[in-house]
Amino acid sequence: MVKQITQRKAFTMIELIFALVIISITVMSLPTVLLMSGNAQEQTLKEEGIMLTSTKVAQVLTYPWDQNSAPDAIMSTSQALNTGGDGDLGRNGATDFRVGHFPGEMRRRLTPNSNARNASAIGGAAGTNMGAFDGTNVQVGAANATQGYKKVYRLTTAVTYIGDGANYNTPANTNIAYDFNSTDIGGGGGTTNVKMVEVTTEEQDPTGAWIEIIKLSSFSSNIGEAEFFKRRY
């Protein structure tokens, strides 16, 4: 009787070693992959907060500079308001112009000397001008699932007047030193020709505490706009 020997296929020692090495490399790389994934997700959340903040700043800047500079029957958007904190940029005598204005039709100018209008204190009717957003905050995120944000954010807006130390009547003086912390200007009701819009964004952690993640600032000047020619009947 002849016995038939059946050969069975199996891993050789070399193949087994290679398999163990490959598995080891894969397992060792998992923490790095997870770390990279976590960093990418964290960066996405930061970009989400930055986008929200910049969008809010842009929204505030679309509103009229002041509650007295909204276009109506009294004045047009080409006119700038009188301010009390920038003496060198005040009205030039009895004219409707100041330093930097070019006299002429369709040019930027101050409100008419016969019906001058002054910049108002920060604040006012909500939504009618940039200053009305001072101290307001809005919350977006998980509280409203339809918004699609990954976290809960709170955006707080501050609008203040800032002054500068330039003497515009002296051509040689080119040093403009802005005072970004002038609480006596914004808090005391004084007015200047520059408003700073500052939006601070916070995110809510699992304990419910708010953590500041970014603050963006932008500026808007009381310079008026170029007026357009229009038909008159």
GURO-628162 format. One record per residue: residue in one letter; residue number from 0; x, y, z of N, C-alpha, C in turn. Coordinates in steps of 0.1 Angstrom, whole numbers. Atoms other than C-alpha are relative to their C-alpha. Layout:
BEGIN
 res   n   n.X   n.Y   n.Z  ca.X  ca.Y  ca.Z   c.X   c.Y   c.Z
   a NUM     X     Y     Z     X     Y     Z     X     Y     Z
...
END
This chain:
BEGIN
 res   n   n.X   n.Y   n.Z  ca.X  ca.Y  ca.Z   c.X   c.Y   c.Z
   m   0     9   -12     0     0     0     0     9    12     0
   v   1    -8   -12     2    14    33   -11    -6    12     8
   k   2     5   -12    -7    10    63    13     3    12    -8
   q   3    -1   -13     7     3    96    -3     3    11    10
   i   4    -4   -11    -9    20   125    14    -6    13    -6
   t   5     7   -13     4    -1   157    12     8    12     6
   q   6    -7   -12    -5    18   190    14   -10    11     2
   r   7     8   -11    -3     1   218    31     7    13     0
   k   8    -6   -13     1     8   255    24     0     7    13
   a   9     0    -7   -12    19   276    53    10    11    -1
   f  10    -9   -11     0    38   308    62    14    -5     3
   t  11   -14     3    -3    75   305    61     4     9    11
   m  12    -5    -9   -11    95   321    90     2    14    -5
   i  13    -2   -13     6   105   350    67   -13     7    -2
   e  14    12    -6     3    70   357    57    -7     4    13
   l  15     6    -3   -13    58   356    93     7    12     7
   i  16    -7   -11    -6    85   380   104    -4    13    -7
   f  17     4   -12     7    76   404    76   -15     5     4
   a  18    14    -3    -4    39   402    86     0     7    14
   l  19    -1    -6   -13    48   410   122     5    14     0
   v  20    -6   -13     1    69   439   112   -10    10    -6
   i  21    10    -9     6    41   454    90   -11     4    10
   i  22    11    -2   -10    15   450   118     6     9    11
   s  23    -6    -8   -10    39   466   143     1    15    -5
   i  24    -1   -14     6    45   496   120   -14     7     0
   t  25    13    -5     1     8   500   115    -5     4    14
   v  26     5    -3   -13     0   499   152     8    12     6
   m  27    -8   -11    -6    29   523   161    -4    13    -7
   s  28     4   -12     7    16   548   135   -14     5     4
   l  29    14    -4    -4   -20   549   149     0    12     8
   p  30     0   -13    -8   -12   575   176     3    12    -8
   t  31    -3   -12     8     3   598   150   -11     4    -9
   v  32    11    -3     8   -26   594   127   -12     6     8
   l  33    11    -6    -8   -51   601   155     4    14     4
   l  34    -4   -13    -4   -30   631   166    -2    10   -12
   m  35     2    -8    11   -30   645   131   -15     3    -3
   s  36    15    -1     2   -68   639   128    -5    10    10
   g  37     4    -9   -10   -73   657   161     4    14    -2
   n  38    -4   -14     3   -52   687   151    -7     6   -12
   a  39     7    -5    11   -70   689   118   -14     5     4
   q  40    14    -4    -5  -104   690   136     1    12     9
   e  41    -2   -12    -8   -91   716   161     2    12    -9
   q  42    -2   -11     9   -79   738   132   -13     4    -7
   t  43    13    -3     6  -113   735   116    -9     8     9
   l  44     8    -8   -10  -130   747   148     6    14     1
   k  45    -5   -13    -1  -106   776   150    -4     9   -12
   e  46     4    -7    12  -113   786   114   -15     3     0
   e  47    14    -3    -2  -150   783   122    -2    13     8
   g  48     1   -12    -8  -146   808   150     5    13    -6
   i  49    -5   -12     7  -125   832   129   -10     4   -11
   m  50    10    -4    10  -151   831   101   -12     7     6
   l  51    11    -7    -7  -179   839   125     3    14     4
   t  52    -5   -13    -5  -159   868   140     1    10   -11
   s  53    -2    -9    12  -149   883   106   -14     4    -6
   t  54    13    -3     6  -185   880    94    -8    10     8
   k  55     6    -9    -9  -198   898   124     5    14    -2
   v  56    -6   -13     3  -173   926   119    -5     7   -13
   a  57     5    -5    13  -183   929    83   -14     5     0
   q  58    14    -3    -1  -220   930    92    -1    14     6
   v  59     1   -13    -7  -215   959   116     4    12    -9
   l  60    -5   -11     8  -195   979    91    -9     4   -12
   t  61    10    -4    11  -224   978    66   -10    10     4
   y  62    10    -9    -5  -245  1000    88     5    14    -1
   p  63    -5   -14     1  -244  1038    87    10     3    11
   w  64   -11    -4    -9  -214  1054   105    -6     5    13
   d  65     6    -6   -11  -237  1072   129   -15     1    -2
   q  66    15    -1     1  -274  1076   137    -4    13    -7
   n  67     2   -13     7  -271  1111   123     5     1   -14
   s  68    -5     1    14  -255  1100    90    -7    -9    -9
   a  69     8     8     9  -282  1078    77    -7    10   -10
   p  70     6    -9    10  -295  1092    44   -14     3     2
   d  71    14    -4    -1  -327  1111    47    -2    13    -7
   a  72     3   -12     7  -343  1143    36     9    11     4
   i  73    -8   -11    -5  -319  1164    56    14     0    -5
   m  74   -14     1     4  -285  1151    45     2   -12    -9
   s  75    -3    11     8  -268  1128    21    12    -7     5
   t  76   -11     7    -5  -242  1101    27    13     6    -4
   s  77   -12    -6     4  -216  1123    10     5     9    11
   q  78    -3   -10   -10  -216  1145    41     6    -6    13
   a  79    -6     5   -12  -194  1140    72    -6     9    12
   l  80     6    -6   -11  -206  1149   107    11     8     8
   n  81    -9    -8    -9  -191  1175   131     4    -9    12
   t  82    -4     7   -12  -170  1159   159     7     9     9
   g  83    -6    -9   -10  -157  1174   191    14    -4     4
   g  84   -13     4    -5  -126  1153   198    11     2   -10
   d  85   -11    -2    10  -106  1161   166    -1    15    -4
   g  86     1   -14     3  -102  1199   167     7     3   -13
   d  87    -7    -4    13   -77  1199   137    -8    -4   -12
   l  88     8     4    11  -103  1182   116   -14     6     0
   g  89    13    -6    -1  -131  1205   124    -3     9   -12
   r  90     4    -8    11  -149  1229   101     9    11    -2
   n  91   -10   -11     3  -127  1254    83    -8    13    -2
   g  92     8   -13     0  -143  1287    92   -15    -2    -1
   a  93    14     1     2  -178  1291    79    -3    -9   -12
   t  94     2     8    12  -173  1267    50    -6   -13     4
   d  95     5    14    -3  -186  1232    46    11   -10    -2
   f  96   -12     8     2  -151  1218    43     9     0    12
   r  97   -10     0   -10  -123  1208    66    14    -4    -7
   v  98   -13     4     6   -86  1198    61    -1   -13    -6
   g  99     1    13     8   -84  1171    34   -12     0    -9
   h 100    11    -1    10  -116  1181    17     3     8   -12
   f 101    -3    -7    13  -115  1193   -19   -13     8    -3
   p 102    12    -8     3  -141  1222   -24    -4    -3   -15
   g 103     5     3    14  -163  1214   -54   -13    -8     1
   e 104    12     8     1  -195  1198   -65     3   -15     0
   m 105     0    15    -1  -201  1161   -58    12    -5     8
   r 106   -11     4    -9  -172  1161   -33    -4    -3    14
   r 107     3     2   -15  -171  1149     3     1    13     7
   r 108     0   -13    -7  -179  1177    27    -7    -3    13
   l 109     8     0   -12  -193  1184    61   -14     3    -2
   t 110    14    -4     1  -230  1189    68     0    15    -2
   p 111     0   -15     3  -240  1224    57     1     8    13
   n 112    -2    -8   -11  -229  1251    80   -14     6     5
   s 113    13    -6    -4  -265  1264    80    -9   -11     7
   n 114     8    11    -6  -278  1230    92    10   -11     5
   a 115   -10    10    -4  -248  1213   109    -5   -11     9
   r 116     4    11    -8  -252  1179   124    12    -6     7
   n 117   -11     5    -8  -230  1164   151    -1   -15     1
   a 118    -1    15    -3  -218  1128   157    -6    -2    14
   s 119     6     3   -13  -237  1112   185     8    -9     9
   a 120    -7     9    -9  -226  1092   215    -2   -14    -4
   i 121     1    14     4  -220  1055   211   -13    -5     6
   g 122    12     6    -5  -253  1036   214   -12     6    -9
   g 123    11    -5     7  -288  1044   201   -10   -11    -4
   a 124    10    10     4  -317  1026   185     7   -12    -7
   a 125    -7    12     5  -307   990   178    -2    -2   -15
   g 126     0     3    14  -298   982   142     0    12    -9
   t 127     1   -12     9  -299  1018   129    14     5    -4
   n 128   -14    -6     3  -261  1026   130    10    -9     7
   m 129   -10     8    -5  -228  1011   139     1     0    15
   g 130    -1    -2   -14  -227  1025   174   -11    -8     8
   a 131    11     7    -7  -260  1007   183     4   -15     3
   f 132    -4    14    -3  -241   973   183     9    -1    12
   d 133    -9     0   -11  -219   984   212    -6    -8    12
   g 134     5     7   -11  -223   959   241    -9   -11    -3
   t 135     9    11     3  -245   935   222     7   -13    -2
   n 136    -6    13     2  -238   898   220   -11   -10    -6
   v 137     8    10     7  -252   869   199     6   -14     2
   q 138    -4    13    -3  -250   832   206    -4    -9   -12
   v 139     3     9    11  -248   806   178     6   -14     3
   g 140    -6    13    -3  -241   769   178   -10   -11     3
   a 141     8    13    -3  -255   736   192   -14     3     5
   a 142    14    -3    -5  -285   754   208   -10     0   -12
   n 143     9     0    12  -298   757   172     6    -9   -10
   a 144    -6    11     8  -290   725   154     0     4   -15
   t 145     1    -3    14  -300   740   120    11     9    -5
   q 146   -11    -9     4  -270   764   121    12    -8    -4
   g 147   -11     9     4  -246   735   117    13     2     6
   y 148   -13    -2    -6  -219   747   140     4   -11     9
   k 149    -4    11    -8  -198   722   159     1     3    14
   k 150     0    -4   -14  -196   742   191   -10    12     2
   v 151     8   -11    -4  -215   769   209     9    12     1
   y 152    -8   -12     0  -201   804   203    -8    12     5
   r 153     7   -13    -4  -209   838   218     9    11    -5
   l 154    -7   -11     6  -199   869   199    -5    13     6
   t 155     3   -12    -7  -197   902   218     6    12    -8
   t 156    -5   -11     8  -194   935   199     2    13     9
   a 157    -3   -13    -7  -178   967   212     3    11   -11
   v 158    -2   -11     9  -179  1000   193     5    12     8
   t 159    -5   -12    -8  -158  1030   206     6    10   -10
   y 160    -7   -11     7  -144  1063   194    15    -1     4
   i 161   -14     0    -4  -106  1064   192     6    14    -6
   g 162    -6   -13     4   -85  1096   190    14    -2    -6
   d 163   -14     1     5   -52  1104   174     7    13     4
   g 164    -8   -12    -5   -24  1128   183     6     8   -12
   a 165    -6    -8    11   -18  1143   148    -5    14     0
   n 166     3   -14     3   -18  1180   140    -2     2   -15
   y 167     2     0    14   -34  1181   106     2    14    -7
   n 168    -3   -13     6   -28  1218   102    15     3    -2
   t 169   -14    -1     1     9  1212   103     5   -11   -10
   p 170    -3    10    10    20  1195    70    12    -9     4
   a 171   -13     8    -4    54  1184    86    -3   -11    10
   n 172     3    10   -10    36  1164   113    -7   -12    -6
   t 173     5    12     6    31  1130    99    -2   -12    10
   n 174     1    10   -11    31  1111   132   -14    -1     5
   i 175    13     2    -5    -4  1098   138     0   -11    11
   a 176     0    10   -11    -6  1081   172   -14    -3     5
   y 177    14     3    -4   -40  1064   177     0    -5    14
   d 178     2     4   -14   -53  1059   212   -11   -10     0
   f 179    10    11     1   -70  1025   212    -6    -3    13
   n 180     6     3   -13   -77  1025   249    -6    13     6
   s 181     5   -12    -5   -93  1059   252   -14    -1     6
   t 182    13     2    -6  -121  1051   276    -7    13     3
   d 183     6   -13    -3  -126  1088   284    -7     5   -12
   i 184     7    -5    12  -136  1094   247   -13    -8    -1
   g 185    12     8     2  -160  1065   243   -10     0    12
   g 186     9     1   -12  -173  1064   279    -5    14     4
   g 187     4   -13    -5  -175  1102   284    -9     7   -10
   g 188     9    -6    10  -196  1109   253     7     9   -10
   g 189    -7    -8    10  -169  1126   234     0    -7   -14
   t 190     0     6    13  -167  1121   196    13     3    -8
   t 191   -11    -2     9  -139  1117   171    -4    -5   -14
   n 192     4     3    14  -137  1109   134     3   -15    -3
   v 193    -2    14     3  -128  1072   138    -7    -8    11
   k 194     6     9    -9  -148  1044   153     7   -14    -2
   m 195    -6    14     0  -133  1010   162   -11   -10     3
   v 196     9    11    -2  -154   979   159     8   -12     4
   e 197    -7    12    -5  -142   950   180    -9   -11     4
   v 198     9    11    -3  -158   916   181     9   -11     7
   t 199    -7    11    -8  -147   890   207    -9   -12    -1
   t 200     7    13     2  -157   854   201     5   -10    11
   e 201    -3    10   -10  -159   828   229    -7   -13    -3
   e 202     6    13     1  -166   791   229    -3    -5    13
   q 203     4     5   -12  -184   772   255     6   -14     2
   d 204    -6    13    -2  -165   743   271   -11   -10     7
   p 205    10    10    -5  -182   711   285    -6     4    14
   t 206     5    -4   -13  -186   727   319    -9    12    -1
   g 207     8   -12     2  -205   757   305     7    13     1
   a 208    -8   -13    -1  -177   782   309     3     5   -14
   w 209    -3    -7    12  -169   807   282    15     2    -1
   i 210   -15    -2     2  -133   807   268     2     8   -13
   e 211    -3    -8    12  -121   835   245     9    -7    -9
   i 212    -8     6    10  -107   822   213     6    10   -11
   i 213    -5   -10    10  -103   853   190    -7    13     2
   k 214     6   -13     0  -108   890   189     5     7   -13
   l 215    -3    -7    13  -109   910   156    -5    15     1
   s 216     3   -14     0  -109   948   152     0     6   -14
   s 217     0    -8    12  -117   971   123    -4    14     3
   f 218     2   -14    -2  -121  1008   118    -8     6   -11
   s 219     8    -8     9  -145  1032   101     1    14     3
   s 220    -3   -15    -2  -139  1069    95   -12     8    -5
   n 221    10    -9     3  -162  1098    94     5     9   -12
   i 222    -5    -7    12  -153  1109    58   -10     2   -10
   g 223    10    -2    10  -185  1107    39     3    -9   -13
   e 224    -2     7    12  -189  1092     4     0     9   -12
   a 225     1    -7    12  -184  1104   -31   -15     0    -5
   e 226    14    -1     4  -218  1117   -44    -1    -3   -15
   f 227     2     3    14  -232  1105   -77    -9    10    -7
   f 228     9    -9     8  -247  1126  -104   -14    -7    -2
   k 229    13     6     1  -284  1121  -107   -10     9    -8
   r 230    10    -8     7  -313  1132  -128    -9     8     9
   r 231    10    -8    -8  -335  1160  -115   -11     4    -9
   y 232    12    -4     9  -370  1167  -128    -7    12     7
END
